[in-house]
Amino acid sequence: MGAIRKEFKHIARDKQTILILLVMPIVLICLFGFAVSTEVRGIRVAIVDEQKTQDSRRLCEKINANEYFSVSGYVNDVQEIESYLKQGKADVGIVLSKQQGIQILADGSEPNQAQTRVAYLSQILAGSRVSGVSEVSGGNCQIVNCPIVNGKMLFNPQLKSSYNFVPGVIGVILLLICAMMTSISIVREKERGTMEILLASPMHPLYIIIAKLLPYLMVSSINLVTILLISYFVLGVPIVGSILLFCAITLLYILVALALGLFISTVVNSQLAAMLLSLLMIVPAIYLSGMVFPIESMPEAAAKVSNVIPTRWYIDASRKILIQGVSAQYLIKNFAVLAIEAVVLIAVSVKLYKTRLE
């Protein structure tokens, strides 16, 4: 208990540590939560209305009234829509054909945005029979006959990108803060020579490590509550599932992040190196965790590497709990992987400290 109290005193006396531990997560969650978005707004639509019926006019008004769309012009044929797309006057085109129903024409030179725009339009046109999707690529317009059946978006009907990104941002922030502060704290002890004194004491290295990790685990629990409140009340991310289940997986993930910081402290000897190595971990945490790119679309080698990234399993569990409301029985693998990683990292760190002591 004395070692734990000592670590709490160190944290309380260091204003820089308090700022990083308590203030930085709030700033980062707000910054990333509002700045990182895949939502596409202000989509300009060119319309060919061959039907000229009351229903077709209502549909055009419905599109123009939507917050994501604005009608940039009514044109006479597909060629004019293609011209609008090439000139940058429109982002998508709609043909209300007498024979073929409704056709959507999208600029395929930007595939991701094109898919998003078509998905948004499909939601508006859910009550209509869409007979084809057209993609413009390299100046050529190709009509693809692929009927779209009425559908319903489950769990995120408004397609809000915050539902997807905020759980990922939480995982990245907790990994960065916890790993960085733990590694810097222990390396600071090594630089001052006090770590060797602790290791030479009668206390077992495992108890010393627990004494180092426990205060940061408690402070990170405060961060968890703060981030959860900001996500719900400020960023509008729902909490459909169990809060206790979410807190349980998050505390386990925090333990993994702290253990990772502990491991970093065993392989570096300066605070600068510890900070740089902690920051370096953010790259795989973002790109190989499924936060930005789906795991399924990654190359096979990258997908295999992602299996050892703890952020992947945490983000997956967070989305399932917060957005889908799943129960614990569907998250056994996530809990198991994170628990194994925590045990392995702590065991390796203790072994390295024992070797250092000998």
C-alpha positions as CSV (number, residue, x, y, z in Angstrom):
1,M,0.0,0.0,0.0
2,G,2.9,2.3,0.7
3,A,4.2,2.0,-2.9
4,I,0.7,2.7,-4.2
5,R,0.3,5.8,-2.1
6,K,3.8,7.0,-3.2
7,E,2.8,6.7,-6.8
8,F,-0.4,8.6,-6.2
9,K,1.6,11.4,-4.6
10,H,3.9,11.5,-7.6
11,I,0.9,11.9,-9.9
12,A,-0.7,14.6,-7.7
13,R,2.5,16.6,-7.6
14,D,3.2,16.5,-11.3
15,K,0.9,19.0,-13.0
16,Q,2.0,17.9,-16.5
17,T,1.0,14.3,-15.7
18,I,-2.4,15.5,-14.4
19,L,-3.0,17.5,-17.6
20,I,-2.1,14.6,-19.8
21,L,-4.1,12.1,-17.8
22,L,-7.3,14.1,-17.2
23,V,-7.4,16.9,-19.7
24,M,-5.9,15.5,-22.9
25,P,-8.5,12.7,-23.3
26,I,-11.3,15.2,-23.1
27,V,-9.7,17.4,-25.7
28,L,-8.9,14.5,-28.0
29,I,-12.4,12.9,-27.8
30,C,-14.0,16.2,-28.6
31,L,-11.5,17.0,-31.4
32,F,-11.7,13.6,-33.1
33,G,-15.3,13.2,-32.4
34,F,-16.3,16.3,-34.3
35,A,-13.5,16.4,-36.9
36,V,-13.3,12.7,-38.0
37,S,-16.4,12.0,-40.1
38,T,-17.3,10.1,-43.3
39,E,-20.6,11.9,-43.7
40,V,-21.1,13.6,-47.0
41,R,-23.1,16.8,-47.0
42,G,-24.1,19.3,-49.6
43,I,-24.5,16.6,-52.3
44,R,-25.5,18.3,-55.6
45,V,-28.1,16.4,-57.6
46,A,-29.0,16.8,-61.3
47,I,-32.4,15.4,-62.2
48,V,-34.0,14.2,-65.4
49,D,-37.8,14.0,-64.8
50,E,-39.3,12.2,-67.8
51,Q,-42.4,11.2,-65.9
52,K,-43.5,14.7,-64.9
53,T,-46.1,13.4,-62.6
54,Q,-47.2,14.5,-59.2
55,D,-45.3,11.6,-57.6
56,S,-42.1,12.5,-59.4
57,R,-42.4,16.1,-58.4
58,R,-42.9,15.1,-54.8
59,L,-39.8,12.9,-55.0
60,C,-37.7,15.8,-56.3
61,E,-39.0,18.1,-53.5
62,K,-38.2,15.4,-51.0
63,I,-34.6,15.2,-52.3
64,N,-34.2,18.9,-52.2
65,A,-35.6,19.2,-48.7
66,N,-33.1,16.7,-47.3
67,E,-30.2,18.1,-45.3
68,Y,-27.6,16.1,-47.3
69,F,-28.8,17.1,-50.8
70,S,-29.6,20.1,-53.0
71,V,-30.9,20.0,-56.5
72,S,-28.4,21.7,-58.8
73,G,-30.5,21.6,-61.9
74,Y,-33.2,19.9,-63.9
75,V,-31.8,18.6,-67.3
76,N,-33.2,16.9,-70.3
77,D,-31.3,13.6,-70.7
78,V,-28.4,11.4,-69.4
79,Q,-25.9,13.1,-71.6
80,E,-26.5,16.4,-69.8
81,I,-26.2,14.7,-66.4
82,E,-22.8,13.3,-67.5
83,S,-21.8,16.8,-68.6
84,Y,-22.8,18.2,-65.2
85,L,-20.7,15.5,-63.5
86,K,-17.7,16.3,-65.6
87,Q,-18.0,20.0,-65.1
88,G,-18.3,19.6,-61.3
89,K,-21.8,21.1,-61.3
90,A,-23.3,17.9,-59.8
91,D,-22.2,15.0,-57.7
92,V,-24.9,12.5,-58.6
93,G,-27.7,12.4,-61.2
94,I,-31.2,10.9,-61.1
95,V,-33.2,9.8,-64.1
96,L,-36.9,9.4,-63.5
97,S,-37.5,7.3,-66.6
98,K,-40.9,6.3,-68.0
99,Q,-39.7,2.8,-69.0
100,Q,-36.9,2.0,-66.5
101,G,-38.2,3.6,-63.3
102,I,-35.4,5.4,-61.4
103,Q,-31.8,5.4,-62.3
104,I,-28.9,6.8,-60.1
105,L,-25.8,8.0,-61.9
106,A,-22.7,8.6,-59.6
107,D,-19.2,9.8,-60.3
108,G,-17.1,6.6,-60.0
109,S,-13.8,8.5,-60.0
110,E,-14.2,8.8,-56.2
111,P,-15.4,5.3,-55.3
112,N,-15.9,5.8,-51.6
113,Q,-17.8,9.0,-51.9
114,A,-19.8,7.6,-54.8
115,Q,-20.9,4.6,-52.7
116,T,-21.8,6.9,-49.8
117,R,-23.9,9.2,-52.0
118,V,-25.7,6.3,-53.7
119,A,-26.4,4.8,-50.2
120,Y,-27.9,8.1,-49.0
121,L,-30.0,8.4,-52.1
122,S,-31.2,4.8,-51.8
123,Q,-32.5,5.7,-48.3
124,I,-34.6,8.5,-49.7
125,L,-35.8,6.4,-52.6
126,A,-36.6,3.5,-50.4
127,G,-40.3,3.7,-51.3
128,S,-39.5,3.6,-55.1
129,R,-38.3,0.9,-57.4
130,V,-34.7,1.7,-58.4
131,S,-33.9,0.0,-61.7
132,G,-30.2,0.8,-62.1
133,V,-27.1,2.5,-60.8
134,S,-24.8,4.4,-63.1
135,E,-21.2,5.1,-62.4
136,V,-19.1,7.6,-64.4
137,S,-15.4,6.8,-64.6
138,G,-12.9,8.1,-67.0
139,G,-15.6,10.2,-68.8
140,N,-17.6,7.1,-69.8
141,C,-21.1,6.5,-68.5
142,Q,-22.1,2.9,-68.0
143,I,-25.6,1.8,-66.9
144,V,-25.7,-1.2,-64.7
145,N,-29.1,-2.9,-64.3
146,C,-29.2,-3.8,-60.6
147,P,-32.6,-3.4,-58.9
148,I,-32.5,-2.1,-55.4
149,V,-35.1,-3.6,-53.0
150,N,-36.5,-1.6,-50.2
151,G,-34.2,-1.9,-47.2
152,K,-33.8,-0.8,-43.7
153,M,-30.5,0.2,-42.0
154,L,-30.4,-1.5,-38.6
155,F,-28.6,0.0,-35.5
156,N,-27.7,3.2,-37.4
157,P,-30.6,4.2,-39.7
158,Q,-29.3,7.8,-40.1
159,L,-25.8,6.5,-41.1
160,K,-24.1,8.8,-38.6
161,S,-20.3,8.3,-38.9
162,S,-19.9,9.2,-35.2
163,Y,-21.5,5.8,-34.4
164,N,-18.6,4.2,-36.2
165,F,-15.7,6.5,-35.3
166,V,-16.2,7.4,-31.6
167,P,-15.7,3.8,-30.3
168,G,-12.5,3.7,-32.3
169,V,-11.4,7.1,-31.0
170,I,-12.0,6.0,-27.4
171,G,-9.8,3.0,-28.0
172,V,-6.9,5.0,-29.6
173,I,-7.0,7.7,-26.9
174,L,-7.0,5.2,-24.0
175,L,-4.1,3.3,-25.6
176,L,-2.1,6.4,-26.1
177,I,-2.6,8.0,-22.7
178,C,-2.3,4.8,-20.6
179,A,0.7,3.3,-22.5
180,M,2.6,6.7,-22.6
181,M,2.1,7.7,-19.0
182,T,3.0,4.3,-17.6
183,S,6.1,3.9,-19.7
184,I,7.3,7.5,-19.0
185,S,6.6,7.1,-15.2
186,I,8.7,3.9,-14.9
187,V,11.5,5.2,-17.2
188,R,11.6,8.3,-15.0
189,E,12.3,6.1,-12.0
190,K,15.0,4.3,-14.0
191,E,16.7,7.6,-14.9
192,R,16.7,8.7,-11.3
193,G,18.0,5.3,-10.1
194,T,15.1,4.7,-7.8
195,M,13.7,1.8,-9.8
196,E,16.8,-0.3,-9.1
197,I,16.4,0.5,-5.4
198,L,12.8,-0.7,-5.5
199,L,13.8,-3.9,-7.4
200,A,16.5,-4.6,-4.9
201,S,14.0,-4.3,-2.0
202,P,12.4,-7.5,-0.4
203,M,9.2,-6.8,-2.5
204,H,8.6,-9.1,-5.3
205,P,8.9,-7.4,-8.8
206,L,5.3,-8.3,-9.5
207,Y,4.1,-6.3,-6.5
208,I,6.2,-3.4,-7.5
209,I,4.7,-3.5,-11.0
210,I,1.1,-3.7,-9.6
211,A,1.9,-0.7,-7.4
212,K,3.0,1.2,-10.5
213,L,0.0,0.2,-12.6
214,L,-2.9,0.4,-10.1
215,P,-2.9,4.2,-9.6
216,Y,-3.0,4.7,-13.4
217,L,-5.8,2.2,-13.7
218,M,-7.8,4.1,-11.2
219,V,-7.2,7.5,-12.9
220,S,-8.0,5.9,-16.3
221,S,-11.3,4.8,-14.8
222,I,-12.2,8.5,-14.2
223,N,-11.3,9.0,-17.9
224,L,-13.6,6.2,-18.9
225,V,-16.6,7.9,-17.1
226,T,-15.7,11.3,-18.6
227,I,-15.3,10.0,-22.1
228,L,-18.5,8.0,-21.9
229,L,-20.5,11.1,-20.8
230,I,-19.0,13.2,-23.6
231,S,-19.7,10.5,-26.2
232,Y,-23.4,10.2,-25.1
233,F,-24.3,13.8,-24.3
234,V,-22.1,15.8,-26.7
235,L,-21.3,13.4,-29.6
236,G,-24.7,11.7,-29.5
237,V,-23.4,8.2,-29.5
238,P,-26.1,5.9,-28.1
239,I,-25.6,3.3,-25.3
240,V,-27.9,0.5,-26.4
241,G,-26.2,-2.3,-24.5
242,S,-25.1,-2.8,-20.9
243,I,-23.0,0.0,-19.4
244,L,-21.5,-2.5,-17.0
245,L,-20.4,-4.7,-19.8
246,F,-18.9,-1.8,-21.6
247,C,-17.0,-0.7,-18.5
248,A,-15.7,-4.2,-18.0
249,I,-14.3,-4.6,-21.5
250,T,-12.9,-1.0,-21.2
251,L,-11.1,-1.6,-17.9
252,L,-9.6,-4.8,-19.3
253,Y,-8.4,-2.9,-22.4
254,I,-7.0,-0.2,-20.1
255,L,-5.1,-2.9,-18.2
256,V,-3.7,-4.1,-21.6
257,A,-2.6,-0.6,-22.5
258,L,-0.9,-0.1,-19.1
259,A,0.8,-3.5,-19.5
260,L,2.0,-2.4,-22.9
261,G,3.4,0.8,-21.4
262,L,5.1,-1.3,-18.8
263,F,6.7,-3.5,-21.5
264,I,7.9,-0.4,-23.3
265,S,9.6,0.8,-20.1
266,T,11.6,-2.4,-20.0
267,V,13.2,-1.9,-23.5
268,V,14.0,1.8,-23.4
269,N,16.0,3.9,-21.0
270,S,14.9,7.5,-21.7
271,Q,11.6,9.3,-21.3
272,L,11.9,10.6,-24.9
273,A,12.3,7.1,-26.3
274,A,9.3,5.9,-24.2
275,M,7.1,8.7,-25.6
276,L,8.2,8.2,-29.2
277,L,7.6,4.4,-29.0
278,S,4.1,5.0,-27.4
279,L,3.2,7.4,-30.2
280,L,4.5,4.9,-32.8
281,M,1.9,2.4,-31.6
282,I,-0.9,4.7,-32.7
283,V,-0.2,4.0,-36.4
284,P,-1.2,0.3,-36.2
285,A,-3.9,1.1,-33.6
286,I,-5.6,3.3,-36.2
287,Y,-5.0,1.5,-39.5
288,L,-5.0,-2.1,-38.4
289,S,-7.8,-2.1,-35.9
290,G,-10.8,-1.6,-38.2
291,M,-11.3,1.9,-37.0
292,V,-10.8,3.4,-40.5
293,F,-10.6,0.4,-42.8
294,P,-12.6,-2.8,-42.5
295,I,-10.6,-5.8,-41.5
296,E,-12.2,-7.8,-44.3
297,S,-10.8,-5.4,-47.0
298,M,-7.2,-5.6,-45.8
299,P,-4.6,-7.8,-47.4
300,E,-4.3,-11.2,-45.8
301,A,-1.0,-10.4,-44.1
302,A,-2.3,-7.1,-42.6
303,A,-5.5,-8.9,-41.4
304,K,-3.4,-11.5,-39.6
305,V,-1.2,-8.8,-38.0
306,S,-4.4,-7.1,-36.8
307,N,-5.2,-10.1,-34.6
308,V,-2.5,-9.1,-32.1
309,I,-3.6,-5.4,-32.0
310,P,-5.6,-5.0,-28.8
311,T,-7.4,-2.0,-30.2
312,R,-9.0,-4.2,-32.8
313,W,-10.8,-6.4,-30.3
314,Y,-11.8,-3.4,-28.1
315,I,-13.3,-1.4,-30.9
316,D,-15.2,-4.4,-32.2
317,A,-16.6,-5.0,-28.7
318,S,-17.4,-1.3,-28.1
319,R,-19.4,-1.0,-31.3
320,K,-21.3,-4.2,-30.5
321,I,-22.2,-3.1,-27.0
322,L,-22.9,0.6,-27.6
323,I,-24.5,0.4,-31.1
324,Q,-25.9,-3.1,-31.4
325,G,-26.6,-3.8,-27.7
326,V,-25.1,-7.4,-27.8
327,S,-24.7,-9.4,-24.6
328,A,-21.6,-10.9,-23.1
329,Q,-22.0,-14.3,-24.7
330,Y,-21.1,-12.7,-28.1
331,L,-17.9,-11.1,-26.7
332,I,-16.2,-14.1,-25.2
333,K,-13.4,-14.0,-27.8
334,N,-12.8,-10.3,-27.3
335,F,-12.5,-10.7,-23.6
336,A,-10.3,-13.8,-24.0
337,V,-7.8,-12.1,-26.4
338,L,-7.5,-9.0,-24.3
339,A,-7.0,-11.0,-21.1
340,I,-4.3,-13.2,-22.7
341,E,-2.5,-10.1,-24.0
342,A,-2.6,-8.5,-20.5
343,V,-1.2,-11.6,-18.8
344,V,1.5,-12.1,-21.4
345,L,2.7,-8.5,-21.4
346,I,2.8,-8.4,-17.6
347,A,4.5,-11.7,-17.3
348,V,7.2,-10.7,-19.9
349,S,7.7,-7.4,-18.2
350,V,8.2,-9.1,-14.8
351,K,10.6,-11.5,-16.3
352,L,12.6,-8.7,-17.9
353,Y,12.8,-6.8,-14.6
354,K,13.9,-10.0,-12.8
355,T,16.7,-10.4,-15.4
356,R,17.7,-6.8,-15.0
357,L,17.9,-7.2,-11.2
358,E,20.0,-10.3,-11.5
